[in-house]
Amino acid sequence: MSTVTGHQDDTPAPPQLSAIADGFVGARRRGAALEGFPGAIPEDLATAYRVQDLAIARWPDTVVGWKVGYIAPERRDGSGDERLLGPIFSRQLWNATGGSLPIPVFTGGFGAVEAEYVLRLEADVPAGKLDWTPEEAAAVPATLFVGVEVASSPLATINELGPRVVVSDFGNNNGLVLGPAVPDWAVQDESTLTAETFIDGTSVGRGGAQRLPGGLRAAFAFALSRSARRGRPLKAGEYIATGNATGIHDIAAGQRARVVFEGYATLDCHAVPAGADGAP
């Protein structure tokens, strides 16, 4: 059983954790890159989530959802968590329009796009339920959408440095493009949900819902469990981006991305330099 817990209390944060949160939040607010991690890397995921909570409290926006990222077995800590969470903020959630949307990436930092299947909760979940199985998650009313995550950070080496660093900086998230809903998703075979990503017209990855370890419901169950244990039980209207469905695809300002969700939608984006507050 995982031991990572939340820190939604009035306990003063250690100065070194506040300094990390300030470093990332300050860089994101300026639209600037960081030369290195702003302090000592947290020793475990529990500490990294405390940094994330501090940063969320400093960020001038409201959390409307969470991205889920997979943690490779060799990079997991004693918590046993197979995945991680990062916040998605209200002003960084964009509805697809049918044209090409500008997506902000940090110049000198890390930038990538990820094809995503995105769940929106249609009901609150019990606040006291801390453990969820994929089967239990399947019973939570939810709508499935296609989307594109903007994975970007002021720190160019964020993914190389590992999950404790990713968690510390908003899960390496800088926005989510939301496409149309997938009708009757809950009764479909996930193998029929397929996608392909193109950068500047070249195919860089194929996959779909089955590429996610355990599938959509395993990612959903993790988000439900981890959020509850952090003192942030999920509520109706929140979005869960379940994980990269075709891979993590580097993108820089000036490049274009197209994600084809076969049978459902094509989402077009073009990367622009992140400005103040990480916005386009």
N, C-alpha and C positions, 0 to 999 in steps of 0.2 A: 504493500500500500504506500502511496506517495505521502511524503511528509511536508511538501511545500505548502505553506499557509500564507494567508494574506496579512496585511498590516494596516487594516482600516481602523486605526486607533489614534490616541493622542500621544503616544510614546515619541519623545523627540528622536529624530533621525540622527544617527552618527554623522558627524561632519563630512567624513569621507564619502558617504553615500549621497548626501546632499550635493557635494561638489561634482559628482558624476552626473547627477540629474541636471544640475545647473549647466554643466558643460554641453550636454546634448541639447537641452532645451534652448540654450543661448545660440548655439550654432544653427539649429533649425529656424529659430526666429529671425536670424540674420540671412538665412539662405546661404550659409557659408560652410566650407569643408573643415574638418578637423585633421590635424596631422597625426594624431594618435589617440588612443583611448584616454579619456580625461580622468585619470586616476589609476588605482589598482583594480584589476578585473575582479568582480565579486567571486567569492570562493565557491558559491553554489547557486542553484536556481532560486532558492528561497530568498537569498540576498539580492539577486538580480531583479526579482519581482518587487522587492521593496524599493529598489531604485526606480523601477517603472512606475510604481504607485506615486512616488514623489514627483516624477516628471509629469504624470497625468495631472496631478494637483496644480502644477505650475503652468500647464498649457491652457491658453485662452479659448477653449472650445469644449464641446460636449462629446463624450464617447457614445457612438451609435452602434458599435459592433466590434468584432474581434477577428483578426486573422489568425489562422492556425498554421504553424510550420512544423515540419517533421524533423526529429532529431535522430541522426544516424546512431546506431547502437554504440559505436566506439566513442561517441561524444556525450553520452548520457552520464548523469551524476547519480549519487546515492538515492535520489528521489525516485528513480526508475521511470520518470516521465519520458514518454516516447515522442511527445510533441511540445510545442510552446505556444504562447499567446502574445499578441500585440494589439494595441487599441487602433480602431478606425474612428476618426473624428468626423463630426457633422459636416464641416466645410470641405472635407477631403473625400466626400462621397458624391460621385457625379453620375447622373443618369445618362446612359447612351442616347444620342440624338439621331443617329443614322449617318452623321458625318464623322469626321476625324476629330477626336477630342484632344486638347493639349493636356499632357500629363507631366508633372514637375519632377525632375531628378536633380540631385545636388551636384553641381559642377565641382569636380575634384573629389567627390565622394563615391558612393556605390549607387548604381542604378540598374534596374532590371524590371521586366514585366513577367507576370505569371498568369496563365489561364486559370480561372477559378470557377468552381461551382459554389454558389453562395446561398446559404439558408437564411430565411427570415422567420423568427419565431412569431407565431400567431397567438401565443398565450404565455403568461408568466409561468415559470416553473417553481416548485416548492423550494423556498429559501433554505430549508434545513436539510435537503437531500444533497449529500456531499459526494456520493459515488453513483455513477451512471454507467450502464452497459449499453452497447450499441442497440440491443433489442429494446431497452427502455427509452433510449433516445428516439427510436423510430415511432414511439407512441406520442411524442410531443408534436402538436400541430405546427407545421412549418411549410413555407413556400420556397421552392428552389428556383434560383435565377442563375443565369450565366454572367460572368464578369471577368474583369482584368484587374489584378492587384498591381499597384505601383510599389515595387520594393526598392526603397531608396533611403539612404542614410548619409549624413555628413562624413561618416567614417568609411573610407574606401575598403578597408580590410575587415569590415564587420563580419562577413560570413566566414572568412579565414580564421578569425579569432574565436569563433564558436558560439554556442547557444547562450551562454551567460552574457555575452556581449550583445547578441541579437535581442535578448529580452530587455536588457538595460536601455536600449534605444528604440522603444516603441515596436519591438518585434521586426525592425527593419521595414516598417510600413510608411508610405507617404501618400496613401490614397487608394480608392477602389472605384472602378468604373462598373456600374451596374447595368446589365443588359436585361432582356426580357425573361419572363418566367418560363419554366419548363412544365407544361401541363402534365398532371397525373404522374409526377416523378416517383411518388412513393410506391407505385405498383409496377414500375418499369425495371427491367434488368439493367443494372448499372453498366453492363458491357455495351449497351446501345448508346451511352452518353460519351461521345468521342469528340476530340478537339485537335486542332493543329495551329501552331503559332508561326508567324512569319515576321522577320525583321528586314526591312527594306526589300521586301519581295522574295526573300529567300527563306525556305522552310527551315526552322531551327529546332522543331520538336513536335512530336505527335504523342497522343495519349488520350486520357479521358478520366472518368470517375474511377475506373478500376485501377488506375495508376496509384491512387491513394492507398497506403497500407490499411487494410481492413475496410476500405470503402468510405463513402460519405458518412455513414452512421457512426463509424469509429471516431472520425474526426469530430463529429457533433457531440458524441458522448464525452470526449476529452474536454471540449470547450465547456460543456455543462458542469463537469466535475471540477475542473480547475477554477472556473469562475466562482463556483459556490465556495470552494475552499479558500479563495482569496477574499471572501466577504463581498463578492459582486455577483450574486445569483442572476442568471439571465432573465430578461423580461420581454414581454411582447413588443415587437417592433425592432428588436436588436438583430443585427446581421452577423453571420458567421461565414467567413471565407475559409473553405475547408482545406485548402492546400493546393500546391501547384500541380496542375493536371497534365502539363506537357513538359515541365522542367522550369528552371530559373534561367531566364534569357537576358543577358546583358543588353542595355540600351543606353545611349548617350543623347544629349540634346542635339536635335537635328535629324535624328533617325525616326523611322516610322514602324509601328507594329500593327499587325493584323492578326486577330484570333478568330478562327472559323470553328464554331460549335456546330458540327454537322447536323443539319436538319432543323436548326433552331435560330441561329443568328451569326452574323459576322460583325465583330467589334473592331473599329479602327481608331488608333491613337497616334499622336506624334509627340515625342519628348521635347520639353522645353526646359530651360534652366529654372530651378526652384528659386523663388524670390522670398520676400519676407513671410515668415510663418510657414515656409515650405510650399507656398501656393504657386500656381502657374504664373 
